[in-house]
Amino acid sequence: MGVAIMLEQLLAEIRSGGTLEVNLLAKKLGVTAPLISMMLEHLQRAGYIRPYETCGDGCAGCSLQEQCQHAGRVDLLKLWEG
């Protein structure tokens, strides 16, 4: 599968909404988690997505706290938005 096709599939997953975790995205796309992380960084550099900015309190002020399996562990969490 070509890189452009994988990037398009990743963007489609992101645009479908919800909370997506890197390992789940990797499983859905049939690639490794490190590759998904690299693809996310590429999509950010290209301007397709950007880091999700929350308040300075981390999880305490995050609207996704109820859905997040890393709540309270801001060091493990990186959010993106398209």
Chimera marker file (.cmm) of the C-alpha trace (Angstrom):
<marker_set name="trace">
<marker id="1" x="0.000" y="0.000" z="0.000" r="1" g="1" b="0" radius="0.5"/>
<marker id="2" x="1.358" y="3.413" z="-0.951" r="1" g="1" b="0" radius="0.5"/>
<marker id="3" x="2.186" y="6.114" z="1.560" r="1" g="1" b="0" radius="0.5"/>
<marker id="4" x="-0.352" y="8.558" z="0.078" r="1" g="1" b="0" radius="0.5"/>
<marker id="5" x="-3.123" y="5.978" z="0.413" r="1" g="1" b="0" radius="0.5"/>
<marker id="6" x="-2.177" y="5.255" z="4.036" r="1" g="1" b="0" radius="0.5"/>
<marker id="7" x="-2.175" y="8.980" z="4.829" r="1" g="1" b="0" radius="0.5"/>
<marker id="8" x="-5.613" y="9.350" z="3.213" r="1" g="1" b="0" radius="0.5"/>
<marker id="9" x="-6.918" y="6.403" z="5.255" r="1" g="1" b="0" radius="0.5"/>
<marker id="10" x="-5.494" y="7.881" z="8.448" r="1" g="1" b="0" radius="0.5"/>
<marker id="11" x="-7.116" y="11.249" z="7.707" r="1" g="1" b="0" radius="0.5"/>
<marker id="12" x="-10.424" y="9.485" z="7.030" r="1" g="1" b="0" radius="0.5"/>
<marker id="13" x="-10.201" y="7.763" z="10.432" r="1" g="1" b="0" radius="0.5"/>
<marker id="14" x="-9.445" y="11.080" z="12.129" r="1" g="1" b="0" radius="0.5"/>
<marker id="15" x="-12.276" y="12.865" z="10.336" r="1" g="1" b="0" radius="0.5"/>
<marker id="16" x="-14.757" y="10.139" z="11.290" r="1" g="1" b="0" radius="0.5"/>
<marker id="17" x="-14.599" y="11.576" z="14.796" r="1" g="1" b="0" radius="0.5"/>
<marker id="18" x="-14.354" y="10.143" z="18.245" r="1" g="1" b="0" radius="0.5"/>
<marker id="19" x="-11.316" y="9.446" z="20.341" r="1" g="1" b="0" radius="0.5"/>
<marker id="20" x="-8.684" y="7.415" z="18.511" r="1" g="1" b="0" radius="0.5"/>
<marker id="21" x="-5.608" y="5.971" z="20.145" r="1" g="1" b="0" radius="0.5"/>
<marker id="22" x="-2.381" y="5.357" z="18.184" r="1" g="1" b="0" radius="0.5"/>
<marker id="23" x="-2.385" y="1.587" z="18.793" r="1" g="1" b="0" radius="0.5"/>
<marker id="24" x="-6.019" y="1.314" z="17.672" r="1" g="1" b="0" radius="0.5"/>
<marker id="25" x="-5.292" y="3.346" z="14.535" r="1" g="1" b="0" radius="0.5"/>
<marker id="26" x="-2.305" y="1.106" z="13.798" r="1" g="1" b="0" radius="0.5"/>
<marker id="27" x="-4.446" y="-2.000" z="14.129" r="1" g="1" b="0" radius="0.5"/>
<marker id="28" x="-7.190" y="-0.557" z="11.902" r="1" g="1" b="0" radius="0.5"/>
<marker id="29" x="-4.684" y="0.384" z="9.200" r="1" g="1" b="0" radius="0.5"/>
<marker id="30" x="-2.518" y="-2.725" z="9.546" r="1" g="1" b="0" radius="0.5"/>
<marker id="31" x="0.689" y="-0.867" z="10.378" r="1" g="1" b="0" radius="0.5"/>
<marker id="32" x="2.827" y="-0.264" z="13.477" r="1" g="1" b="0" radius="0.5"/>
<marker id="33" x="2.132" y="2.358" z="16.143" r="1" g="1" b="0" radius="0.5"/>
<marker id="34" x="5.471" y="4.114" z="15.488" r="1" g="1" b="0" radius="0.5"/>
<marker id="35" x="4.499" y="4.457" z="11.814" r="1" g="1" b="0" radius="0.5"/>
<marker id="36" x="1.164" y="6.021" z="12.820" r="1" g="1" b="0" radius="0.5"/>
<marker id="37" x="3.046" y="8.477" z="15.051" r="1" g="1" b="0" radius="0.5"/>
<marker id="38" x="5.331" y="9.418" z="12.161" r="1" g="1" b="0" radius="0.5"/>
<marker id="39" x="2.320" y="9.818" z="9.860" r="1" g="1" b="0" radius="0.5"/>
<marker id="40" x="0.613" y="12.091" z="12.415" r="1" g="1" b="0" radius="0.5"/>
<marker id="41" x="3.752" y="14.236" z="12.636" r="1" g="1" b="0" radius="0.5"/>
<marker id="42" x="3.860" y="14.430" z="8.822" r="1" g="1" b="0" radius="0.5"/>
<marker id="43" x="0.180" y="15.435" z="8.659" r="1" g="1" b="0" radius="0.5"/>
<marker id="44" x="0.865" y="18.149" z="11.235" r="1" g="1" b="0" radius="0.5"/>
<marker id="45" x="3.840" y="19.525" z="9.283" r="1" g="1" b="0" radius="0.5"/>
<marker id="46" x="1.716" y="19.506" z="6.116" r="1" g="1" b="0" radius="0.5"/>
<marker id="47" x="-1.041" y="21.464" z="7.875" r="1" g="1" b="0" radius="0.5"/>
<marker id="48" x="-3.762" y="18.784" z="7.767" r="1" g="1" b="0" radius="0.5"/>
<marker id="49" x="-3.963" y="18.408" z="11.541" r="1" g="1" b="0" radius="0.5"/>
<marker id="50" x="-2.738" y="20.350" z="14.539" r="1" g="1" b="0" radius="0.5"/>
<marker id="51" x="-2.153" y="19.530" z="18.196" r="1" g="1" b="0" radius="0.5"/>
<marker id="52" x="-5.288" y="19.915" z="20.278" r="1" g="1" b="0" radius="0.5"/>
<marker id="53" x="-4.837" y="22.753" z="22.729" r="1" g="1" b="0" radius="0.5"/>
<marker id="54" x="-6.553" y="22.421" z="26.088" r="1" g="1" b="0" radius="0.5"/>
<marker id="55" x="-6.432" y="24.515" z="29.198" r="1" g="1" b="0" radius="0.5"/>
<marker id="56" x="-3.306" y="24.586" z="31.325" r="1" g="1" b="0" radius="0.5"/>
<marker id="57" x="-4.775" y="22.131" z="33.834" r="1" g="1" b="0" radius="0.5"/>
<marker id="58" x="-4.449" y="19.141" z="31.520" r="1" g="1" b="0" radius="0.5"/>
<marker id="59" x="-7.050" y="16.470" z="32.108" r="1" g="1" b="0" radius="0.5"/>
<marker id="60" x="-8.995" y="18.481" z="34.698" r="1" g="1" b="0" radius="0.5"/>
<marker id="61" x="-10.227" y="20.869" z="32.008" r="1" g="1" b="0" radius="0.5"/>
<marker id="62" x="-10.341" y="18.516" z="29.034" r="1" g="1" b="0" radius="0.5"/>
<marker id="63" x="-13.711" y="17.868" z="27.396" r="1" g="1" b="0" radius="0.5"/>
<marker id="64" x="-12.529" y="14.356" z="26.483" r="1" g="1" b="0" radius="0.5"/>
<marker id="65" x="-11.718" y="13.338" z="30.064" r="1" g="1" b="0" radius="0.5"/>
<marker id="66" x="-14.678" y="10.939" z="30.307" r="1" g="1" b="0" radius="0.5"/>
<marker id="67" x="-13.592" y="9.042" z="27.167" r="1" g="1" b="0" radius="0.5"/>
<marker id="68" x="-9.855" y="9.049" z="27.717" r="1" g="1" b="0" radius="0.5"/>
<marker id="69" x="-8.087" y="5.990" z="29.065" r="1" g="1" b="0" radius="0.5"/>
<marker id="70" x="-5.087" y="8.167" z="30.025" r="1" g="1" b="0" radius="0.5"/>
<marker id="71" x="-7.005" y="10.666" z="32.185" r="1" g="1" b="0" radius="0.5"/>
<marker id="72" x="-4.669" y="12.086" z="34.766" r="1" g="1" b="0" radius="0.5"/>
<marker id="73" x="-1.560" y="11.055" z="32.807" r="1" g="1" b="0" radius="0.5"/>
<marker id="74" x="-0.934" y="14.106" z="30.632" r="1" g="1" b="0" radius="0.5"/>
<marker id="75" x="2.587" y="12.809" z="29.943" r="1" g="1" b="0" radius="0.5"/>
<marker id="76" x="1.048" y="9.883" z="28.009" r="1" g="1" b="0" radius="0.5"/>
<marker id="77" x="-1.481" y="11.904" z="26.067" r="1" g="1" b="0" radius="0.5"/>
<marker id="78" x="-1.144" y="13.719" z="22.778" r="1" g="1" b="0" radius="0.5"/>
<marker id="79" x="-4.290" y="14.941" z="21.044" r="1" g="1" b="0" radius="0.5"/>
<marker id="80" x="-4.717" y="16.074" z="17.443" r="1" g="1" b="0" radius="0.5"/>
<marker id="81" x="-7.514" y="17.851" z="15.613" r="1" g="1" b="0" radius="0.5"/>
<marker id="82" x="-8.159" y="18.287" z="11.929" r="1" g="1" b="0" radius="0.5"/>
<link id1="1" id2="2" r="1" g="1" b="0" radius="0.2"/>
<link id1="2" id2="3" r="1" g="1" b="0" radius="0.2"/>
<link id1="3" id2="4" r="1" g="1" b="0" radius="0.2"/>
<link id1="4" id2="5" r="1" g="1" b="0" radius="0.2"/>
<link id1="5" id2="6" r="1" g="1" b="0" radius="0.2"/>
<link id1="6" id2="7" r="1" g="1" b="0" radius="0.2"/>
<link id1="7" id2="8" r="1" g="1" b="0" radius="0.2"/>
<link id1="8" id2="9" r="1" g="1" b="0" radius="0.2"/>
<link id1="9" id2="10" r="1" g="1" b="0" radius="0.2"/>
<link id1="10" id2="11" r="1" g="1" b="0" radius="0.2"/>
<link id1="11" id2="12" r="1" g="1" b="0" radius="0.2"/>
<link id1="12" id2="13" r="1" g="1" b="0" radius="0.2"/>
<link id1="13" id2="14" r="1" g="1" b="0" radius="0.2"/>
<link id1="14" id2="15" r="1" g="1" b="0" radius="0.2"/>
<link id1="15" id2="16" r="1" g="1" b="0" radius="0.2"/>
<link id1="16" id2="17" r="1" g="1" b="0" radius="0.2"/>
<link id1="17" id2="18" r="1" g="1" b="0" radius="0.2"/>
<link id1="18" id2="19" r="1" g="1" b="0" radius="0.2"/>
<link id1="19" id2="20" r="1" g="1" b="0" radius="0.2"/>
<link id1="20" id2="21" r="1" g="1" b="0" radius="0.2"/>
<link id1="21" id2="22" r="1" g="1" b="0" radius="0.2"/>
<link id1="22" id2="23" r="1" g="1" b="0" radius="0.2"/>
<link id1="23" id2="24" r="1" g="1" b="0" radius="0.2"/>
<link id1="24" id2="25" r="1" g="1" b="0" radius="0.2"/>
<link id1="25" id2="26" r="1" g="1" b="0" radius="0.2"/>
<link id1="26" id2="27" r="1" g="1" b="0" radius="0.2"/>
<link id1="27" id2="28" r="1" g="1" b="0" radius="0.2"/>
<link id1="28" id2="29" r="1" g="1" b="0" radius="0.2"/>
<link id1="29" id2="30" r="1" g="1" b="0" radius="0.2"/>
<link id1="30" id2="31" r="1" g="1" b="0" radius="0.2"/>
<link id1="31" id2="32" r="1" g="1" b="0" radius="0.2"/>
<link id1="32" id2="33" r="1" g="1" b="0" radius="0.2"/>
<link id1="33" id2="34" r="1" g="1" b="0" radius="0.2"/>
<link id1="34" id2="35" r="1" g="1" b="0" radius="0.2"/>
<link id1="35" id2="36" r="1" g="1" b="0" radius="0.2"/>
<link id1="36" id2="37" r="1" g="1" b="0" radius="0.2"/>
<link id1="37" id2="38" r="1" g="1" b="0" radius="0.2"/>
<link id1="38" id2="39" r="1" g="1" b="0" radius="0.2"/>
<link id1="39" id2="40" r="1" g="1" b="0" radius="0.2"/>
<link id1="40" id2="41" r="1" g="1" b="0" radius="0.2"/>
<link id1="41" id2="42" r="1" g="1" b="0" radius="0.2"/>
<link id1="42" id2="43" r="1" g="1" b="0" radius="0.2"/>
<link id1="43" id2="44" r="1" g="1" b="0" radius="0.2"/>
<link id1="44" id2="45" r="1" g="1" b="0" radius="0.2"/>
<link id1="45" id2="46" r="1" g="1" b="0" radius="0.2"/>
<link id1="46" id2="47" r="1" g="1" b="0" radius="0.2"/>
<link id1="47" id2="48" r="1" g="1" b="0" radius="0.2"/>
<link id1="48" id2="49" r="1" g="1" b="0" radius="0.2"/>
<link id1="49" id2="50" r="1" g="1" b="0" radius="0.2"/>
<link id1="50" id2="51" r="1" g="1" b="0" radius="0.2"/>
<link id1="51" id2="52" r="1" g="1" b="0" radius="0.2"/>
<link id1="52" id2="53" r="1" g="1" b="0" radius="0.2"/>
<link id1="53" id2="54" r="1" g="1" b="0" radius="0.2"/>
<link id1="54" id2="55" r="1" g="1" b="0" radius="0.2"/>
<link id1="55" id2="56" r="1" g="1" b="0" radius="0.2"/>
<link id1="56" id2="57" r="1" g="1" b="0" radius="0.2"/>
<link id1="57" id2="58" r="1" g="1" b="0" radius="0.2"/>
<link id1="58" id2="59" r="1" g="1" b="0" radius="0.2"/>
<link id1="59" id2="60" r="1" g="1" b="0" radius="0.2"/>
<link id1="60" id2="61" r="1" g="1" b="0" radius="0.2"/>
<link id1="61" id2="62" r="1" g="1" b="0" radius="0.2"/>
<link id1="62" id2="63" r="1" g="1" b="0" radius="0.2"/>
<link id1="63" id2="64" r="1" g="1" b="0" radius="0.2"/>
<link id1="64" id2="65" r="1" g="1" b="0" radius="0.2"/>
<link id1="65" id2="66" r="1" g="1" b="0" radius="0.2"/>
<link id1="66" id2="67" r="1" g="1" b="0" radius="0.2"/>
<link id1="67" id2="68" r="1" g="1" b="0" radius="0.2"/>
<link id1="68" id2="69" r="1" g="1" b="0" radius="0.2"/>
<link id1="69" id2="70" r="1" g="1" b="0" radius="0.2"/>
<link id1="70" id2="71" r="1" g="1" b="0" radius="0.2"/>
<link id1="71" id2="72" r="1" g="1" b="0" radius="0.2"/>
<link id1="72" id2="73" r="1" g="1" b="0" radius="0.2"/>
<link id1="73" id2="74" r="1" g="1" b="0" radius="0.2"/>
<link id1="74" id2="75" r="1" g="1" b="0" radius="0.2"/>
<link id1="75" id2="76" r="1" g="1" b="0" radius="0.2"/>
<link id1="76" id2="77" r="1" g="1" b="0" radius="0.2"/>
<link id1="77" id2="78" r="1" g="1" b="0" radius="0.2"/>
<link id1="78" id2="79" r="1" g="1" b="0" radius="0.2"/>
<link id1="79" id2="80" r="1" g="1" b="0" radius="0.2"/>
<link id1="80" id2="81" r="1" g="1" b="0" radius="0.2"/>
<link id1="81" id2="82" r="1" g="1" b="0" radius="0.2"/>
</marker_set>
